Amino acid sequence: MGRVIVTHSRGWHALAMVRSLGRQGVEVFCGEEAPFAPCFFSKYCQGSFQHPSVSGDPEGFVDFMVDKVKELKPEDPNEPFVLMPVHKETWLIAEHRERFEGLVDIPLTSHANMARTHDKGKLALLADELGITIPATRQFHDFDDLYRSIPELTFPVFLKVREGAAGVGLKKCDTAEDLTNSFREFVEGFGLEPAEYPLVQDFIKGEDYCVSALFDGGRRVAMMTYHNVRVFPRGTGAGALRETVPLPGAEASAEKLLKHLHWHGMAQLDYRVGEDGTAYLIELNPRFFGGLPQAIASGADYPWLLYRMA
């Protein structure tokens, strides 16, 4: 039927991928930097391997994965063979995609697209260019600019590092003093240069939603939206209880952005829907997401669709 390599095998969404593909008769091989992972024990896992740390030894990880792909490549050149990165290794594999050319299919958007959308400052500029609604976002390159702008702010506001995920580098600031102290803590704690200084974004009172999507060269293949009924940590974290819902405004916004970028592969976009029903784009992640089991249960079987698309 074909063969797939799945990474980040400790993730529950990776396990959902293994099960989705395995049920369709696809051979699935599972990689992880830890010695043990849930995917390793799935009946659908045909083989498992431990690889170098993605963050601790990125070059070693890429070298290892190139060799592993060569080792697992099917003898039949017509047999489908796909590499599906799951977590932060997605960026590394996209960056070094040329090393895998001719060896395996990698259905990911370009590294340039990832860089342009993962940076919340660049994403805010792109959204503004396209007329996509986002919370008012301010970028400061020195402390004096921040102090001068404080009278213009309405508290609370969010302080965000330009590149962060899962609530890391994110704080809700209720007062000017809280903002200035936290801004300095972020700069010093993360070792940020002026061009990397955190963003200050308006707080939108409302509910959190996520739009997941699969695109094939800028063409929409599938889309599913869910509502975060509960998040952890409370107020800023990832969804812990979700429900599948239609959200036409956010979905139209997501499609406009992904079409413009000629997106290829998975994407997950976070939205805050205000009390007036306006959907505000918060961030975009170019990979599989924690709510994947729900998407599959809802009929959006992204791993299988991505495999067929590749």
WOFENZI-V535303 format. One record per residue. N is the residue number from 1. RES is the residue in one small letter. D_FIRST is the distance of its C-alpha to the first C-alpha in Angstrom with 2 decimals. Layout:
# WOFENZI-V535303
n=N res=RES d_first=D_FIRST
n=N res=RES d_first=D_FIRST
This chain:
# WOFENZI-V535303
n=1 res=m d_first=0.00
n=2 res=g d_first=3.78
n=3 res=r d_first=7.16
n=4 res=v d_first=10.24
n=5 res=i d_first=13.87
n=6 res=v d_first=16.18
n=7 res=t d_first=19.93
n=8 res=h d_first=23.04
n=9 res=s d_first=21.68
n=10 res=r d_first=25.12
n=11 res=g d_first=24.78
n=12 res=w d_first=24.25
n=13 res=h d_first=22.40
n=14 res=a d_first=19.95
n=15 res=l d_first=19.53
n=16 res=a d_first=18.89
n=17 res=m d_first=16.05
n=18 res=v d_first=14.51
n=19 res=r d_first=14.99
n=20 res=s d_first=13.76
n=21 res=l d_first=10.31
n=22 res=g d_first=10.23
n=23 res=r d_first=11.30
n=24 res=q d_first=8.37
n=25 res=g d_first=6.15
n=26 res=v d_first=5.52
n=27 res=e d_first=7.49
n=28 res=v d_first=10.78
n=29 res=f d_first=13.83
n=30 res=c d_first=17.15
n=31 res=g d_first=20.25
n=32 res=e d_first=23.80
n=33 res=e d_first=27.33
n=34 res=a d_first=28.75
n=35 res=p d_first=28.39
n=36 res=f d_first=26.99
n=37 res=a d_first=25.02
n=38 res=p d_first=23.78
n=39 res=c d_first=20.08
n=40 res=f d_first=20.60
n=41 res=f d_first=21.48
n=42 res=s d_first=18.64
n=43 res=k d_first=16.85
n=44 res=y d_first=13.54
n=45 res=c d_first=14.64
n=46 res=q d_first=13.32
n=47 res=g d_first=16.15
n=48 res=s d_first=18.97
n=49 res=f d_first=21.56
n=50 res=q d_first=24.87
n=51 res=h d_first=25.73
n=52 res=p d_first=29.14
n=53 res=s d_first=30.68
n=54 res=v d_first=29.65
n=55 res=s d_first=33.25
n=56 res=g d_first=35.14
n=57 res=d d_first=33.52
n=58 res=p d_first=31.53
n=59 res=e d_first=31.77
n=60 res=g d_first=30.65
n=61 res=f d_first=27.65
n=62 res=v d_first=26.55
n=63 res=d d_first=27.27
n=64 res=f d_first=25.32
n=65 res=m d_first=22.20
n=66 res=v d_first=22.36
n=67 res=d d_first=22.60
n=68 res=k d_first=19.81
n=69 res=v d_first=17.42
n=70 res=k d_first=18.63
n=71 res=e d_first=18.16
n=72 res=l d_first=14.53
n=73 res=k d_first=13.46
n=74 res=p d_first=10.91
n=75 res=e d_first=13.06
n=76 res=d d_first=11.21
n=77 res=p d_first=12.62
n=78 res=n d_first=10.39
n=79 res=e d_first=7.17
n=80 res=p d_first=7.43
n=81 res=f d_first=9.65
n=82 res=v d_first=11.84
n=83 res=l d_first=15.03
n=84 res=m d_first=16.30
n=85 res=p d_first=19.94
n=86 res=v d_first=21.56
n=87 res=h d_first=25.32
n=88 res=k d_first=28.06
n=89 res=e d_first=25.93
n=90 res=t d_first=24.53
n=91 res=w d_first=27.82
n=92 res=l d_first=27.77
n=93 res=i d_first=24.35
n=94 res=a d_first=25.38
n=95 res=e d_first=28.68
n=96 res=h d_first=27.23
n=97 res=r d_first=24.31
n=98 res=e d_first=25.70
n=99 res=r d_first=25.10
n=100 res=f d_first=21.32
n=101 res=e d_first=21.38
n=102 res=g d_first=19.36
n=103 res=l d_first=17.45
n=104 res=v d_first=15.17
n=105 res=d d_first=14.99
n=106 res=i d_first=17.41
n=107 res=p d_first=17.88
n=108 res=l d_first=21.45
n=109 res=t d_first=24.78
n=110 res=s d_first=27.33
n=111 res=h d_first=29.36
n=112 res=a d_first=32.43
n=113 res=n d_first=31.30
n=114 res=m d_first=30.74
n=115 res=a d_first=34.19
n=116 res=r d_first=35.83
n=117 res=t d_first=34.60
n=118 res=h d_first=34.49
n=119 res=d d_first=38.19
n=120 res=k d_first=39.91
n=121 res=g d_first=42.87
n=122 res=k d_first=40.90
n=123 res=l d_first=38.94
n=124 res=a d_first=42.31
n=125 res=l d_first=43.62
n=126 res=l d_first=40.58
n=127 res=a d_first=40.79
n=128 res=d d_first=44.50
n=129 res=e d_first=43.88
n=130 res=l d_first=41.53
n=131 res=g d_first=43.76
n=132 res=i d_first=41.36
n=133 res=t d_first=43.35
n=134 res=i d_first=43.42
n=135 res=p d_first=46.09
n=136 res=a d_first=48.91
n=137 res=t d_first=47.90
n=138 res=r d_first=50.43
n=139 res=q d_first=49.91
n=140 res=f d_first=52.71
n=141 res=h d_first=53.30
n=142 res=d d_first=56.39
n=143 res=f d_first=58.09
n=144 res=d d_first=61.01
n=145 res=d d_first=58.79
n=146 res=l d_first=57.40
n=147 res=y d_first=60.91
n=148 res=r d_first=62.20
n=149 res=s d_first=59.41
n=150 res=i d_first=59.82
n=151 res=p d_first=62.44
n=152 res=e d_first=59.93
n=153 res=l d_first=57.32
n=154 res=t d_first=57.02
n=155 res=f d_first=55.99
n=156 res=p d_first=53.66
n=157 res=v d_first=51.26
n=158 res=f d_first=48.01
n=159 res=l d_first=48.00
n=160 res=k d_first=44.61
n=161 res=v d_first=43.50
n=162 res=r d_first=41.79
n=163 res=e d_first=38.54
n=164 res=g d_first=37.76
n=165 res=a d_first=35.43
n=166 res=a d_first=35.52
n=167 res=g d_first=39.29
n=168 res=v d_first=40.10
n=169 res=g d_first=42.91
n=170 res=l d_first=43.78
n=171 res=k d_first=47.12
n=172 res=k d_first=49.06
n=173 res=c d_first=52.65
n=174 res=d d_first=55.43
n=175 res=t d_first=58.38
n=176 res=a d_first=59.35
n=177 res=e d_first=60.17
n=178 res=d d_first=56.80
n=179 res=l d_first=55.11
n=180 res=t d_first=57.19
n=181 res=n d_first=56.85
n=182 res=s d_first=53.08
n=183 res=f d_first=52.72
n=184 res=r d_first=54.55
n=185 res=e d_first=52.55
n=186 res=f d_first=49.25
n=187 res=v d_first=50.58
n=188 res=e d_first=51.90
n=189 res=g d_first=49.20
n=190 res=f d_first=46.28
n=191 res=g d_first=48.35
n=192 res=l d_first=48.01
n=193 res=e d_first=49.63
n=194 res=p d_first=51.38
n=195 res=a d_first=48.47
n=196 res=e d_first=46.24
n=197 res=y d_first=48.68
n=198 res=p d_first=47.30
n=199 res=l d_first=47.30
n=200 res=v d_first=49.52
n=201 res=q d_first=47.97
n=202 res=d d_first=49.66
n=203 res=f d_first=48.87
n=204 res=i d_first=47.67
n=205 res=k d_first=48.49
n=206 res=g d_first=45.67
n=207 res=e d_first=42.24
n=208 res=d d_first=38.97
n=209 res=y d_first=35.84
n=210 res=c d_first=32.45
n=211 res=v d_first=30.43
n=212 res=s d_first=26.73
n=213 res=a d_first=24.99
n=214 res=l d_first=21.96
n=215 res=f d_first=23.07
n=216 res=d d_first=21.57
n=217 res=g d_first=24.31
n=218 res=g d_first=27.05
n=219 res=r d_first=25.62
n=220 res=r d_first=25.21
n=221 res=v d_first=21.82
n=222 res=a d_first=22.69
n=223 res=m d_first=25.67
n=224 res=m d_first=26.95
n=225 res=t d_first=30.34
n=226 res=y d_first=31.69
n=227 res=h d_first=35.21
n=228 res=n d_first=36.21
n=229 res=v d_first=38.63
n=230 res=r d_first=39.32
n=231 res=v d_first=38.72
n=232 res=f d_first=39.27
n=233 res=p d_first=41.46
n=234 res=r d_first=43.47
n=235 res=g d_first=44.16
n=236 res=t d_first=41.98
n=237 res=g d_first=38.82
n=238 res=a d_first=35.27
n=239 res=g d_first=34.57
n=240 res=a d_first=34.93
n=241 res=l d_first=35.09
n=242 res=r d_first=33.40
n=243 res=e d_first=33.27
n=244 res=t d_first=31.19
n=245 res=v d_first=33.60
n=246 res=p d_first=34.02
n=247 res=l d_first=35.91
n=248 res=p d_first=36.39
n=249 res=g d_first=38.64
n=250 res=a d_first=36.38
n=251 res=e d_first=33.28
n=252 res=a d_first=35.23
n=253 res=s d_first=36.39
n=254 res=a d_first=32.91
n=255 res=e d_first=31.62
n=256 res=k d_first=34.69
n=257 res=l d_first=34.17
n=258 res=l d_first=30.46
n=259 res=k d_first=31.03
n=260 res=h d_first=33.95
n=261 res=l d_first=31.91
n=262 res=h d_first=29.11
n=263 res=w d_first=26.85
n=264 res=h d_first=23.18
n=265 res=g d_first=21.03
n=266 res=m d_first=22.26
n=267 res=a d_first=25.95
n=268 res=q d_first=28.17
n=269 res=l d_first=31.81
n=270 res=d d_first=34.67
n=271 res=y d_first=37.53
n=272 res=r d_first=40.91
n=273 res=v d_first=42.29
n=274 res=g d_first=46.07
n=275 res=e d_first=48.57
n=276 res=d d_first=49.05
n=277 res=g d_first=45.35
n=278 res=t d_first=44.66
n=279 res=a d_first=41.25
n=280 res=y d_first=41.72
n=281 res=l d_first=38.88
n=282 res=i d_first=38.97
n=283 res=e d_first=36.04
n=284 res=l d_first=32.53
n=285 res=n d_first=29.72
n=286 res=p d_first=26.86
n=287 res=r d_first=24.21
n=288 res=f d_first=22.75
n=289 res=f d_first=25.62
n=290 res=g d_first=27.02
n=291 res=g d_first=26.85
n=292 res=l d_first=23.05
n=293 res=p d_first=22.90
n=294 res=q d_first=25.43
n=295 res=a d_first=23.60
n=296 res=i d_first=20.49
n=297 res=a d_first=22.96
n=298 res=s d_first=24.71
n=299 res=g d_first=21.76
n=300 res=a d_first=20.90
n=301 res=d d_first=17.42
n=302 res=y d_first=17.56
n=303 res=p d_first=14.68
n=304 res=w d_first=12.16
n=305 res=l d_first=14.37
n=306 res=l d_first=14.64
n=307 res=y d_first=10.97
n=308 res=r d_first=10.96
n=309 res=m d_first=14.33
n=310 res=a d_first=13.59
